[in-house]
Amino acid sequence: MILDNDNLIPIYVQIADWLENEILCGNIGSDEKIYSQYQLAEMFTINPATAAKGLNVLAAQNILYKKRGLGMFVVFNAREVIREKRKTQTLNTLALNLVIEAKRLDLDEKEILDMVSKIIEENREG
């Protein structure tokens, strides 16, 4: 992953999102030790305090936990926590924006659902 310094999303949030994606993809498992702030700082050429802020965001969301003197670890149900968070925050926001835009365009429910169904069909893995 390459961090985007020109992005409106703060670097520490990009770090937290990257770590969430690594957990969701199974690259980092439950109860596994996560990268330290210094490892992340070196990997992404950022300030260790910025990396620590990204880790602390995930700890505050109960995705990571601290073991004193050992570092941070992934909670046992981190994937479920991340999935639920993204479902309730990200997908609900996207769905709301879709409905608002569809109203502006005077689309009915069937047209919206047909569009979504078509996109799902086009993006099926198989």
Backbone as numpy.savetxt, mean C-alpha at the origin, in Angstrom:
# Nx Ny Nz CAx CAy CAz Cx Cy Cz
12.30 -0.99 -6.75 11.46 0.19 -6.75 12.34 1.43 -6.75
11.90 2.40 -7.48 12.58 3.69 -7.50 11.62 4.71 -6.92
12.10 5.44 -5.91 11.27 6.47 -5.31 11.19 7.66 -6.24
10.05 8.31 -6.23 9.81 9.46 -7.09 9.83 10.72 -6.24
10.96 11.44 -6.29 11.11 12.66 -5.51 10.19 13.77 -5.99
9.74 13.69 -7.24 8.86 14.72 -7.79 7.38 14.42 -7.51
7.12 13.26 -6.96 5.76 12.84 -6.66 5.21 13.68 -5.52
3.92 13.91 -5.53 3.28 14.64 -4.45 3.18 13.79 -3.18
3.34 12.49 -3.34 3.29 11.57 -2.19 4.64 11.62 -1.48
4.65 11.91 -0.17 5.91 11.99 0.56 6.72 10.70 0.47
8.04 10.83 0.53 8.95 9.69 0.42 8.63 8.62 1.48
8.37 9.04 2.72 8.11 8.06 3.77 6.84 7.26 3.47
5.85 7.88 2.83 4.63 7.16 2.45 4.94 6.18 1.31
5.79 6.59 0.38 6.20 5.69 -0.71 6.93 4.48 -0.14
7.76 4.70 0.89 8.46 3.58 1.55 7.45 2.65 2.20
6.49 3.20 2.93 5.47 2.40 3.59 4.66 1.60 2.57
4.28 2.25 1.47 3.52 1.56 0.41 4.34 0.43 -0.20
5.62 0.68 -0.43 6.49 -0.35 -1.01 6.57 -1.56 -0.07
6.75 -1.30 1.21 6.81 -2.40 2.18 5.48 -3.15 2.24
4.37 -2.43 2.18 3.06 -3.10 2.14 2.96 -4.00 0.92
3.40 -3.51 -0.23 3.36 -4.32 -1.45 4.23 -5.57 -1.32
5.39 -5.43 -0.70 6.28 -6.58 -0.48 5.60 -7.62 0.41
4.88 -7.16 1.41 4.14 -8.06 2.30 2.99 -8.72 1.54
2.23 -7.93 0.79 1.10 -8.48 0.03 1.55 -9.53 -0.99
2.70 -9.30 -1.61 3.22 -10.24 -2.62 3.87 -11.47 -2.00
4.02 -11.47 -0.69 4.62 -12.61 -0.03 6.13 -12.57 0.02
6.74 -11.47 -0.38 8.19 -11.35 -0.33 8.70 -11.17 1.09
7.84 -10.67 1.95 8.14 -10.54 3.37 6.98 -11.19 4.11
7.28 -12.19 4.92 6.23 -12.97 5.56 5.92 -12.54 6.99
4.89 -13.15 7.54 4.48 -12.91 8.92 5.61 -13.25 9.87
5.75 -12.42 10.89 6.78 -12.57 11.93 8.20 -12.51 11.39
8.35 -12.07 10.15 9.68 -11.92 9.57 10.21 -10.53 9.90
11.52 -10.46 10.12 12.15 -9.17 10.41 12.13 -8.33 9.14
11.77 -7.06 9.31 11.69 -6.13 8.20 13.02 -5.39 8.09
13.25 -4.75 6.96 14.45 -3.95 6.79 14.54 -2.89 7.88
15.77 -2.59 8.31 15.95 -1.52 9.29 15.89 -0.17 8.58
15.77 0.89 9.35 15.73 2.22 8.76 17.03 2.50 8.01
18.13 1.94 8.49 19.42 2.17 7.84 19.55 1.37 6.55
19.02 0.17 6.54 19.00 -0.62 5.30 18.14 0.07 4.24
16.96 0.53 4.64 16.08 1.24 3.71 16.74 2.53 3.20
17.39 3.25 4.11 18.06 4.49 3.73 19.13 4.22 2.68
19.88 3.14 2.87 20.92 2.78 1.91 20.32 2.30 0.59
19.28 1.48 0.67 18.64 0.94 -0.53 18.09 2.05 -1.43
17.49 3.06 -0.82 16.79 4.10 -1.57 17.51 5.45 -1.56
18.69 5.48 -0.98 19.48 6.71 -0.89 18.65 7.86 -0.31
18.16 7.60 0.89 17.36 8.60 1.60 17.89 8.75 3.01
17.39 9.72 3.71 17.76 9.95 5.10 17.17 8.83 5.97
17.96 8.28 6.91 17.42 7.24 7.80 16.18 7.68 8.58
16.08 8.97 8.90 14.89 9.45 9.62 13.64 9.34 8.75
13.80 9.55 7.45 12.67 9.40 6.52 12.24 7.94 6.46
13.23 7.04 6.38 12.93 5.61 6.36 12.24 5.19 7.66
12.73 5.72 8.78 12.13 5.39 10.08 10.68 5.86 10.13
10.41 7.01 9.54 9.04 7.53 9.53 8.11 6.57 8.77
8.59 6.02 7.65 7.81 5.03 6.90 7.54 3.78 7.72
8.55 3.32 8.44 8.38 2.14 9.30 7.40 2.44 10.43
7.50 3.63 11.00 6.61 4.00 12.11 5.16 4.12 11.67
4.93 4.54 10.43 3.57 4.59 9.89 2.97 3.18 9.92
3.75 2.20 9.48 3.25 0.82 9.45 3.08 0.25 10.86
3.94 0.65 11.77 3.79 0.21 13.16 2.52 0.81 13.76
2.24 2.07 13.46 1.03 2.72 13.97 -0.24 2.08 13.41
-0.13 1.46 12.22 -1.28 0.80 11.59 -1.35 -0.68 11.95
-0.53 -1.10 12.90 -0.49 -2.50 13.36 -0.14 -3.48 12.25
0.77 -3.06 11.38 1.28 -3.94 10.33 2.66 -4.45 10.73
3.39 -3.62 11.47 4.69 -4.00 12.01 4.66 -3.87 13.53
5.54 -4.61 14.19 5.70 -4.44 15.63 7.19 -4.46 15.95
7.53 -3.81 17.06 8.93 -3.68 17.48 9.27 -4.75 18.51
10.45 -5.33 18.32 11.04 -6.18 19.35 12.26 -5.43 19.84
12.20 -5.03 21.07 13.26 -4.19 21.63 14.64 -4.82 21.40
15.51 -4.04 20.79 16.88 -4.48 20.53 17.04 -5.36 19.31
15.94 -5.79 18.70 16.02 -6.69 17.55 15.53 -6.06 16.25
14.69 -5.06 16.35 14.17 -4.41 15.15 12.67 -4.54 15.03
12.19 -4.36 13.80 10.75 -4.42 13.53 10.42 -5.70 12.77
9.24 -6.22 13.07 8.79 -7.46 12.47 7.37 -7.30 11.95
7.01 -8.16 11.01 5.68 -8.15 10.41 4.70 -8.88 11.33
3.56 -8.26 11.61 2.55 -8.93 12.44 2.01 -10.16 11.71
1.47 -11.10 12.46 1.03 -12.37 11.87 -0.07 -12.21 10.83
-0.93 -11.21 10.96 -2.05 -11.02 10.03 -1.88 -9.76 9.18
-0.65 -9.40 8.89 -0.36 -8.15 8.17 -1.05 -8.09 6.81
-1.03 -9.20 6.08 -1.66 -9.20 4.75 -3.14 -8.84 4.84
-3.84 -9.40 5.83 -5.26 -9.12 5.99 -5.48 -7.66 6.40
-4.62 -7.15 7.28 -4.73 -5.76 7.72 -4.55 -4.82 6.53
-3.53 -5.09 5.70 -3.26 -4.25 4.52 -4.41 -4.35 3.53
-4.88 -5.56 3.26 -5.98 -5.74 2.31 -7.22 -4.97 2.76
-7.56 -5.07 4.04 -8.74 -4.39 4.55 -8.56 -2.88 4.48
-7.38 -2.41 4.84 -7.10 -0.96 4.79 -7.23 -0.44 3.37
-6.63 -1.14 2.44 -6.67 -0.69 1.05 -8.08 -0.80 0.47
-8.79 -1.83 0.89 -10.17 -1.99 0.40 -11.03 -0.84 0.89
-10.96 -0.54 2.17 -11.83 0.49 2.73 -11.39 1.90 2.35
-10.09 2.13 2.21 -9.63 3.48 1.88 -9.52 3.68 0.37
-8.68 2.92 -0.26 -8.37 3.14 -1.68 -9.53 2.78 -2.59
-10.05 1.58 -2.47 -11.10 1.14 -3.40 -12.40 1.91 -3.20
-12.75 2.20 -1.97 -13.96 2.99 -1.74 -13.83 4.39 -2.34
-12.66 4.99 -2.22 -12.44 6.30 -2.81 -12.52 6.24 -4.33
-11.90 5.23 -4.93 -11.96 5.07 -6.38 -13.40 4.85 -6.85
-14.13 4.00 -6.12 -15.52 3.72 -6.49 -16.37 4.99 -6.39
-16.17 5.75 -5.33 -16.92 6.99 -5.16 -16.62 7.96 -6.31
-15.35 8.09 -6.66 -14.98 8.97 -7.77 -15.57 8.49 -9.09
-15.64 7.19 -9.28 -16.25 6.62 -10.49 -17.74 6.98 -10.56
-18.42 6.82 -9.44 -19.86 7.12 -9.40 -20.10 8.62 -9.63
-19.29 9.46 -9.03 -19.45 10.91 -9.21 -19.24 11.30 -10.68
-18.19 10.77 -11.29 -17.92 11.07 -12.69 -19.00 10.51 -13.60
-19.49 9.32 -13.30 -20.56 8.72 -14.10 -21.82 9.57 -14.04
-22.11 10.13 -12.87 -23.27 11.02 -12.73 -23.10 12.26 -13.60
-21.88 12.82 -13.59 -21.61 13.99 -14.43 -21.83 13.68 -15.91
-21.51 12.45 -16.29 -21.63 12.04 -17.68 -23.02 11.47 -17.98
-23.88 11.47 -16.98 -25.24 10.97 -17.12 -25.29 9.50 -17.53
-24.39 8.70 -16.94 -24.39 7.26 -17.19 -25.27 6.58 -16.16
-25.94 5.53 -16.57 -26.76 4.80 -15.61 -25.94 3.65 -15.00
-26.54 3.02 -14.01 -25.85 1.96 -13.27 -25.41 0.82 -14.18
-26.26 0.44 -15.11 -25.92 -0.67 -16.01 -24.69 -0.34 -16.85
-24.61 0.89 -17.34 -23.44 1.28 -18.14 -22.15 1.21 -17.31
-22.23 1.67 -16.07 -21.06 1.63 -15.19 -20.64 0.19 -14.94
-21.61 -0.65 -14.57 -21.30 -2.06 -14.28 -20.77 -2.78 -15.51
-21.33 -2.47 -16.69 -20.82 -3.06 -17.93 -19.37 -2.67 -18.18
-19.05 -1.39 -17.93 -17.67 -0.93 -18.11 -16.72 -1.66 -17.17
-17.12 -1.77 -15.92 -16.28 -2.45 -14.92 -16.13 -3.92 -15.28
-17.22 -4.57 -15.68 -17.16 -5.98 -16.08 -16.23 -6.19 -17.24
-16.28 -5.29 -18.22 -15.41 -5.38 -19.40 -13.94 -5.25 -18.99
-13.65 -4.32 -18.12 -12.26 -4.13 -17.66 -11.78 -5.36 -16.89
-12.65 -5.91 -16.05 -12.28 -7.12 -15.31 -11.97 -8.25 -16.29
-12.83 -8.43 -17.27 -12.64 -9.49 -18.27 -11.34 -9.31 -19.04
-11.04 -8.08 -19.43 -9.82 -7.80 -20.19 -8.56 -8.00 -19.39
-8.68 -7.97 -18.07 -7.50 -8.07 -17.21 -7.43 -9.38 -16.43
-8.20 -10.35 -16.84 -8.15 -11.66 -16.18 -6.80 -12.30 -16.49
-6.25 -12.91 -15.45 -5.00 -13.68 -15.67 -5.40 -15.06 -16.16
-4.69 -15.54 -17.09 -5.09 -16.85 -17.53 -4.37 -17.27 -18.69
